[in-house]
Amino acid sequence: MPTLSSAIKEVPTVEVAATVAQAAIEMAERGVGILCVTEGNRLVGIVTDRDIVVRGVARGIPADGRVDAVMSLDPVTIDAGCDVEDAVEAFAAYPFRRLPVVRAGELAGMISVDDLIVNVAEDLSRLCRPIVGETLFTVPGTEVPAVR
């Protein structure tokens, strides 16, 4: 079973002492809707654009309030050494689309359902090559050319 390493992406982070406004600006600049909240290299929470709106703005948390006032604590994570099937199981068990990846207790990256779908699609594409080659190039009485 393949490991997660090929699907792990750089993780957008914000320090735990950052403000809600700083987190929102970081999300806007990176074009993401989620940040891992860290203390050094240690993951302490996750904040989403929805958290900022629902837990922050809707409850009157000021823009200069700390991000830890709106973040989710103790996020579910997956170890970098796990295989893809472990990630699929985690996504099936929890109602979210992204998982922080940790290595030796430190934040190593992020994986999403989208990343796994792209990897599966690439694998299926590679598996289909011999079938496509046979279908397109088979002429009775000839050998099928090697497909790369």
Backbone as CSV, one residue per row, in Angstrom:
resi,resn,N_x,N_y,N_z,CA_x,CA_y,CA_z,C_x,C_y,C_z
1,MET,0.858,-1.180,0.000,0.000,0.000,0.000,0.904,1.243,0.000
2,PRO,0.640,2.204,-0.868,1.493,3.394,-0.937,1.372,4.252,0.321
3,THR,2.458,4.958,0.633,2.433,5.858,1.780,1.898,7.213,1.353
4,LEU,1.685,8.058,2.323,1.125,9.386,2.074,2.112,10.365,1.463
5,SER,3.387,10.036,1.465,4.416,11.017,1.119,4.164,11.741,-0.194
6,SER,3.630,11.063,-1.196,3.419,11.720,-2.487,2.262,12.703,-2.468
7,ALA,1.375,12.610,-1.487,0.204,13.477,-1.448,0.316,14.605,-0.420
8,ILE,1.364,14.599,0.394,1.508,15.619,1.438,1.886,16.951,0.803
9,LYS,1.160,17.986,1.199,1.421,19.327,0.697,1.984,20.197,1.822
10,GLU,2.603,21.305,1.411,3.064,22.284,2.387,1.855,22.741,3.195
11,VAL,2.073,22.953,4.463,0.966,23.304,5.348,0.972,24.800,5.664
12,PRO,-0.148,25.465,5.449,-0.240,26.869,5.841,-0.434,26.960,7.352
13,THR,0.379,27.781,7.997,0.320,27.880,9.458,0.179,29.320,9.917
14,VAL,-0.194,29.435,11.181,-0.224,30.713,11.877,0.131,30.404,13.330
15,GLU,0.876,31.284,13.945,1.253,31.071,15.346,0.045,31.278,16.257
16,VAL,0.027,30.591,17.374,-1.089,30.628,18.306,-1.359,32.041,18.839
17,ALA,-0.348,32.891,18.903,-0.529,34.250,19.406,-1.007,35.230,18.336
18,ALA,-1.171,34.771,17.101,-1.628,35.647,16.014,-3.056,36.107,16.281
19,THR,-3.422,37.197,15.647,-4.787,37.707,15.790,-5.698,37.049,14.751
20,VAL,-6.987,37.187,14.983,-7.975,36.688,14.036,-7.769,37.367,12.683
21,ALA,-7.508,38.666,12.698,-7.276,39.402,11.450,-6.036,38.879,10.729
22,GLN,-4.965,38.605,11.461,-3.750,38.072,10.833,-4.025,36.718,10.186
23,ALA,-4.820,35.893,10.852,-5.172,34.588,10.289,-5.985,34.771,9.013
24,ALA,-6.948,35.682,9.031,-7.772,35.933,7.847,-6.925,36.463,6.693
25,ILE,-5.998,37.349,6.984,-5.109,37.895,5.947,-4.235,36.781,5.370
26,GLU,-3.708,35.925,6.225,-2.876,34.801,5.759,-3.680,33.890,4.843
27,MET,-4.932,33.604,5.217,-5.784,32.771,4.368,-6.006,33.431,3.012
28,ALA,-6.296,34.719,3.038,-6.554,35.448,1.792,-5.320,35.461,0.894
29,GLU,-4.149,35.718,1.473,-2.916,35.777,0.680,-2.544,34.427,0.088
30,ARG,-2.817,33.347,0.819,-2.469,32.002,0.342,-3.589,31.353,-0.471
31,GLY,-4.780,31.957,-0.426,-5.906,31.377,-1.145,-6.381,30.070,-0.538
32,VAL,-6.366,29.993,0.800,-6.793,28.785,1.507,-7.895,29.123,2.496
33,GLY,-8.585,28.112,2.963,-9.637,28.311,3.948,-9.337,27.666,5.277
34,ILE,-8.092,27.226,5.464,-7.707,26.552,6.709,-6.243,26.838,7.011
35,LEU,-5.952,27.018,8.286,-4.575,27.183,8.753,-4.356,26.260,9.936
36,CYS,-3.182,25.666,10.010,-2.785,24.945,11.212,-2.233,25.978,12.185
37,VAL,-2.675,25.911,13.410,-2.218,26.839,14.440,-1.099,26.142,15.205
38,THR,0.051,26.794,15.249,1.229,26.163,15.840,1.798,26.977,16.990
39,GLU,2.547,26.269,17.801,3.379,26.860,18.840,4.750,26.270,18.577
40,GLY,5.595,27.050,17.906,6.841,26.497,17.385,6.490,25.556,16.254
41,ASN,6.976,24.309,16.311,6.626,23.309,15.293,5.513,22.376,15.745
42,ARG,4.962,22.649,16.929,3.927,21.779,17.493,2.537,22.272,17.096
43,LEU,1.741,21.381,16.582,0.369,21.697,16.200,-0.492,21.798,17.452
44,VAL,-1.172,22.935,17.618,-2.044,23.108,18.787,-3.505,23.280,18.412
45,GLY,-3.777,23.514,17.127,-5.160,23.674,16.704,-5.255,23.905,15.216
46,ILE,-6.492,24.089,14.774,-6.782,24.399,13.374,-7.812,25.515,13.374
47,VAL,-7.661,26.443,12.446,-8.660,27.495,12.282,-9.062,27.538,10.809
48,THR,-10.359,27.626,10.579,-10.888,27.704,9.222,-11.548,29.061,9.010
49,ASP,-11.805,29.379,7.744,-12.523,30.614,7.467,-13.901,30.584,8.121
50,ARG,-14.500,29.414,8.179,-15.798,29.265,8.854,-15.671,29.532,10.356
51,ASP,-14.598,29.080,10.982,-14.371,29.367,12.406,-14.315,30.871,12.643
52,ILE,-13.616,31.567,11.762,-13.484,33.022,11.924,-14.854,33.690,11.860
53,VAL,-15.696,33.226,10.963,-17.031,33.819,10.822,-17.956,33.391,11.949
54,VAL,-18.088,32.078,12.163,-19.074,31.562,13.108,-18.646,31.737,14.565
55,ARG,-17.407,31.414,14.866,-16.932,31.530,16.252,-16.391,32.908,16.574
56,GLY,-15.984,33.642,15.539,-15.393,34.954,15.764,-16.369,36.086,15.539
57,VAL,-16.607,36.419,14.295,-17.452,37.561,13.943,-18.838,37.439,14.561
58,ALA,-19.477,36.284,14.424,-20.843,36.097,14.924,-20.936,36.215,16.441
59,ARG,-19.846,35.959,17.122,-19.849,36.038,18.594,-19.182,37.303,19.116
60,GLY,-18.846,38.201,18.218,-18.288,39.483,18.644,-16.817,39.468,19.007
61,ILE,-16.079,38.432,18.596,-14.631,38.407,18.840,-14.013,39.478,17.939
62,PRO,-13.261,40.413,18.498,-12.686,41.479,17.662,-11.580,40.953,16.744
63,ALA,-11.343,41.682,15.681,-10.310,41.300,14.717,-8.943,41.205,15.369
64,ASP,-8.734,41.974,16.444,-7.447,41.908,17.134,-7.442,40.876,18.264
65,GLY,-8.517,40.074,18.356,-8.541,38.969,19.318,-7.624,37.857,18.842
66,ARG,-7.171,37.046,19.767,-6.253,35.965,19.406,-6.960,34.844,18.654
67,VAL,-6.224,34.246,17.726,-6.771,33.172,16.912,-7.149,31.958,17.752
68,ASP,-6.495,31.770,18.890,-6.841,30.614,19.722,-8.232,30.731,20.333
69,ALA,-8.858,31.916,20.242,-10.225,32.086,20.718,-11.245,31.480,19.755
70,VAL,-10.846,31.250,18.516,-11.784,30.730,17.511,-11.350,29.395,16.904
71,MET,-10.172,28.918,17.234,-9.659,27.697,16.607,-10.266,26.449,17.236
72,SER,-10.157,25.329,16.519,-10.518,24.023,17.045,-9.285,23.432,17.713
73,LEU,-9.469,22.924,18.924,-8.369,22.317,19.677,-8.231,20.841,19.347
74,ASP,-7.065,20.290,19.639,-6.793,18.857,19.489,-7.263,18.296,18.141
75,PRO,-6.728,18.827,17.041,-7.168,18.328,15.736,-6.755,16.879,15.508
76,VAL,-7.571,16.180,14.754,-7.232,14.826,14.331,-6.077,14.955,13.353
77,THR,-5.084,14.106,13.496,-3.912,14.124,12.616,-3.651,12.722,12.098
78,ILE,-2.737,12.644,11.155,-2.295,11.355,10.646,-0.776,11.378,10.574
79,ASP,-0.155,10.273,10.878,1.302,10.189,10.854,1.807,10.090,9.420
80,ALA,2.908,10.746,9.154,3.487,10.774,7.811,3.845,9.373,7.307
81,GLY,4.099,8.441,8.193,4.453,7.084,7.786,3.270,6.192,7.467
82,CYS,2.070,6.683,7.665,0.879,5.882,7.381,0.714,5.675,5.887
83,ASP,-0.087,4.682,5.553,-0.348,4.482,4.129,-1.654,5.171,3.731
84,VAL,-1.897,5.186,2.456,-3.058,5.879,1.905,-4.358,5.332,2.481
85,GLU,-4.427,4.029,2.696,-5.644,3.427,3.242,-5.978,4.000,4.623
86,ASP,-4.968,4.296,5.437,-5.207,4.912,6.743,-5.840,6.295,6.585
87,ALA,-5.375,7.044,5.604,-5.943,8.372,5.348,-7.389,8.249,4.870
88,VAL,-7.653,7.294,3.999,-9.017,7.082,3.513,-9.930,6.744,4.691
89,GLU,-9.469,5.890,5.582,-10.263,5.523,6.763,-10.521,6.739,7.659
90,ALA,-9.512,7.575,7.845,-9.686,8.772,8.671,-10.716,9.719,8.048
91,PHE,-10.620,9.914,6.741,-11.585,10.791,6.074,-12.997,10.203,6.125
92,ALA,-13.102,8.881,6.081,-14.415,8.246,6.159,-15.011,8.374,7.560
93,ALA,-14.154,8.450,8.568,-14.616,8.473,9.951,-14.961,9.870,10.467
94,TYR,-14.431,10.906,9.844,-14.625,12.272,10.338,-15.183,13.174,9.235
95,PRO,-15.946,14.183,9.623,-16.583,15.048,8.622,-15.708,16.216,8.164
96,PHE,-14.528,15.940,7.675,-13.692,17.010,7.149,-12.926,16.538,5.942
97,ARG,-12.347,17.506,5.221,-11.671,17.202,3.953,-10.166,17.356,4.024
98,ARG,-9.622,17.788,5.157,-8.174,17.975,5.276,-7.690,17.403,6.598
99,LEU,-6.478,16.846,6.550,-5.848,16.278,7.747,-4.426,16.799,7.866
100,PRO,-4.080,17.336,9.034,-2.669,17.673,9.252,-1.861,16.374,9.350
101,VAL,-0.658,16.416,8.810,0.241,15.263,8.840,1.375,15.589,9.800
102,VAL,1.659,14.664,10.713,2.720,14.880,11.695,3.805,13.826,11.522
103,ARG,5.014,14.219,11.873,6.166,13.315,11.851,6.921,13.553,13.155
104,ALA,7.065,12.516,13.942,7.753,12.608,15.234,7.172,13.731,16.093
105,GLY,5.850,13.863,16.075,5.181,14.852,16.912,5.180,16.276,16.379
106,GLU,5.832,16.499,15.232,5.880,17.853,14.664,5.094,17.901,13.365
107,LEU,4.536,19.052,13.089,3.748,19.254,11.885,4.615,19.087,10.646
108,ALA,4.187,18.217,9.725,4.972,17.932,8.525,4.270,18.360,7.245
109,GLY,2.973,18.556,7.306,2.246,18.930,6.101,0.759,18.761,6.277
110,MET,0.078,18.735,5.139,-1.378,18.613,5.122,-1.747,17.707,3.955
111,ILE,-2.784,16.917,4.137,-3.306,16.088,3.059,-4.809,16.331,2.990
112,SER,-5.335,16.305,1.776,-6.773,16.530,1.609,-7.402,15.386,0.837
113,VAL,-8.706,15.309,0.923,-9.447,14.337,0.127,-9.137,14.570,-1.349
114,ASP,-9.069,15.839,-1.741,-8.761,16.175,-3.135,-7.417,15.584,-3.568
115,ASP,-6.406,15.687,-2.689,-5.085,15.130,-3.001,-5.176,13.633,-3.260
116,LEU,-5.933,12.930,-2.421,-6.070,11.479,-2.585,-6.806,11.134,-3.876
117,ILE,-7.839,11.905,-4.199,-8.590,11.652,-5.431,-7.693,11.849,-6.650
118,VAL,-6.879,12.906,-6.641,-5.958,13.144,-7.763,-4.970,11.982,-7.886
119,ASN,-4.428,11.524,-6.758,-3.483,10.402,-6.803,-4.134,9.129,-7.330
120,VAL,-5.363,8.846,-6.896,-6.071,7.665,-7.376,-6.337,7.789,-8.877
121,ALA,-6.738,8.982,-9.327,-6.998,9.195,-10.757,-5.726,8.966,-11.570
122,GLU,-4.582,9.436,-11.068,-3.314,9.213,-11.768,-2.986,7.724,-11.825
123,ASP,-3.205,7.021,-10.725,-2.952,5.575,-10.708,-3.858,4.855,-11.699
124,LEU,-5.129,5.232,-11.736,-6.060,4.602,-12.673,-5.658,4.882,-14.113
125,SER,-5.195,6.092,-14.360,-4.748,6.447,-15.711,-3.586,5.549,-16.146
126,ARG,-2.629,5.340,-15.247,-1.487,4.470,-15.568,-1.937,3.030,-15.795
127,LEU,-2.917,2.582,-15.004,-3.415,1.219,-15.159,-4.153,1.031,-16.482
128,CYS,-4.750,2.093,-16.982,-5.525,2.007,-18.231,-4.653,2.001,-19.479
129,ARG,-3.409,2.420,-19.387,-2.564,2.510,-20.581,-2.475,1.217,-21.383
130,PRO,-2.240,0.076,-20.750,-2.177,-1.161,-21.545,-3.511,-1.474,-22.228
131,ILE,-4.605,-1.190,-21.556,-5.923,-1.458,-22.127,-6.154,-0.561,-23.342
132,VAL,-5.823,0.721,-23.182,-5.980,1.664,-24.284,-5.081,1.259,-25.446
133,GLY,-3.846,0.899,-25.146,-2.921,0.476,-26.196,-3.430,-0.730,-26.948
134,GLU,-3.933,-1.691,-26.205,-4.450,-2.898,-26.847,-5.678,-2.583,-27.697
135,THR,-6.538,-1.742,-27.186,-7.762,-1.384,-27.904,-7.462,-0.596,-29.175
136,LEU,-6.545,0.348,-29.091,-6.263,1.217,-30.231,-5.343,0.586,-31.270
137,PHE,-4.413,-0.236,-30.824,-3.364,-0.685,-31.738,-3.436,-2.152,-32.144
138,THR,-4.412,-2.868,-31.656,-4.468,-4.280,-31.995,-5.069,-4.458,-33.385
139,VAL,-4.296,-5.068,-34.208,-4.737,-5.460,-35.550,-4.571,-6.965,-35.576
140,PRO,-5.562,-7.648,-36.048,-5.434,-9.119,-36.051,-4.112,-9.567,-36.679
141,GLY,-3.408,-10.420,-35.943,-2.161,-10.970,-36.433,-0.933,-10.137,-36.131
142,THR,-1.055,-9.034,-35.351,0.115,-8.213,-35.021,0.286,-8.158,-33.516
143,GLU,1.509,-7.818,-33.105,1.776,-7.674,-31.668,1.372,-6.283,-31.222
144,VAL,1.006,-6.182,-29.947,0.661,-4.895,-29.335,1.950,-4.173,-29.017
145,PRO,2.115,-2.920,-29.488,3.348,-2.201,-29.150,3.422,-1.890,-27.671
146,ALA,4.626,-1.738,-27.158,4.807,-1.366,-25.757,4.248,0.035,-25.556
147,VAL,3.495,0.214,-24.496,2.915,1.520,-24.168,3.620,2.064,-22.943
148,ARG,4.087,3.291,-23.053,4.789,3.883,-21.917,3.978,4.956,-21.299
